[in-house]
Amino acid sequence: MNLGIEYLKVVQERFQSVKSLGDKTIMQLSEEDFQWALNETSNSIAVIVNHLSGNMVSRWTDFLISDGEKPYRNREQEFIDILSSQQELIAAWEKGWNALFVSLNELKEEDLLKNIYIRGERHTVIEAIERQMSHYSYHIGQIVYIGKQLKGEKWKSLSIPKGKSEEFLQQMLKRHQKPDS
């Protein structure tokens, strides 16, 4: 097994898993839900998606050859609620994730220890990937939490529902049971 190739495979799967949590949340919500914010210091799902998209496009475009904080990025504008429809929100969402997955697909094992820069700060490619995984997971967690609060009893669980842990464990053990040798 080649460690670098395995790492790139695993990291793509993890990003896909994190994206899937966001996808499944977004599909449960209305356009009105996307705009909801607890107060003026909180971000709506639309604002979080706009920020994620801006960050992803900036970080992952020309990933190996230019600073991840592109001159055209206006981070402050990402925190203004400009995504007014589900169509706009999904377009921004997919634009960001597309930039990430295109760049990840182009990476080779020999790229993993190369240096890249984010706001002038040097990172290995592995460090930059892990930095972004942490950042995106943080914001996807916010999206899921907001969605779950808004939907209440109508929320469709994205993980093991309360009270179903043992049932899930038994299903997993049965599914992955090794045949008797």
N, C-alpha and C positions, 0 to 999 in steps of 0.2 A: 504494500500500500504506500502511496506517495502522500506524505503529510500535507504538502502545499495544495495539491489537487483536492484532497479530502477536505481541507479547511475551506477552500473556495466553494465546494459543493455544499457543505454544511451551512456556511454563512448565507448562501443564496436561499436555501431552504428556510432558514430562520427569518430572513427578511420577508420571504413569501408568507410565512406563518403570521408575522406581525401585520403585514398588509391585509391578510385575510381577516384578522380581527376587526380592522377598520372597515373593510368591505362589508362584512356581515352586520356591523353596527349601522353604517350608513344606509344599508338597504332596509333597516327597520324604522327609519326616521322620516318625518315629513320635512318639507322645505321650512316650515315654521320652526321645527325642532332645531334645524341647523343654525338658526339665528339666536336661539335662546342663550342668555348668559345670566348667571346668578346676580351680578352687579357690574358696575362700570369698570371695576378692576379685573374682572374675569374675562376670559376669552370664550367666544362661542365655538361650536364645532367648525363653522365656516371659517372663522379666523384661524383656528388651529390648522385646518387643511391648507389654507392659503400660505401660512408660515411654513408648513412642512414642504409644500410644493416649491416655494422659493428657495428654501434651504437645499433641497435635493437637486434642483436644477443647477444651483450655484456650485455645490460641492462636487457633483458627479460629472458635470460637463468638462471635458478635457482634463479629467481627473489626474492623470499622471504628469501633465505638462503645464498646468497653470494653478495659481493659488485658488483654493476652494472658496474664497470669498471674492467673487467676481466683481469688477468695477461697476457693472450694470445692475447689480443686486441692490435693492432698496429695502433693507430689512424692516425699517420702521413702517413702510407701506404695507407690509405683510400683516400687520396687526390692525388694519382697518377693514371693516366688514364690507367687502366688495363682491363676494360671491352670493348672488341673490336667488339663484335657482339651483335645483338639484343637478341639472345639466352642467351648469358652470362649475359647481363644486366637484362633480365627478371628473370633468375635463381637467381641472387643476390637479386633483388627486392623481389621476393617471399620468399626467405630464411629469410630475415629480417622480413617481415610481418607475416610469419608463426610463428616465435619465439614469436612475440608480441601476436598474437591471441591465441596461445596455452596457454601461460601464463595467459592472461586475462580470458580465459575460465576456468582455474583452480582456480581462485580467488573466495573466499567466502566473504560474508558480514563481517564476523568477522576478515577478513584480512585487511580491509580498514584502520584501525587506527594503525596497526602494524608498527614498524619502519624497514626500509631497509636503505641501504647505497649506495651512489654513490660517488666514489672517497673519501671515508671516511666520507662524510657529511651525517648526519642522515636526513631522510625524512619519513613522514608517507607514506603509500602506495598511499593514495589519492594525496599527494603532488608529488610523483614520477610519477604517471599517468599523472597529469596535466602538469608537467615539460616536459614529453615526447610528449604530445599532442601539446604543444606550439612549441617545437623543430621541430617535424615532419611537422606541418602545415607551419612553416617558410620555410622549404626546399621544400615542395611540391609546395608552392607558387612560389618559384624560378623556379622549373621545368615547371610549367604551363606558367609562364611569358616568359621563354626562348622559349618554344614550340610555343607560340602565336606569338612571334616576328619572329621566323623562318618560320612559315607557312603563315603569312600575310593574304591575302585574302582567302586562302584555309583553314584557321583555322575553325574548327567546334566548336562553342561555347559550353562551359561546364556549363554555367549558363544562365541567361536571356539575350538574345542578345540585343544590343543597339537598342533603338526604340521600343522594344516589352514589356516594363514594364507594361503598362496598360492592354494589351492583356493577359499577364501572370497572373496579379492580378485577372482579371475577370474569367479566367479559374479556378484558385485556389478557389475563392469564390464560384463558381458554383459547383466545385467538393466537397467542404466541407460544402455545404449548408445544414442546418438542416431542416428536414421535418417540415412542419407546425403542430403545436400541436392543 
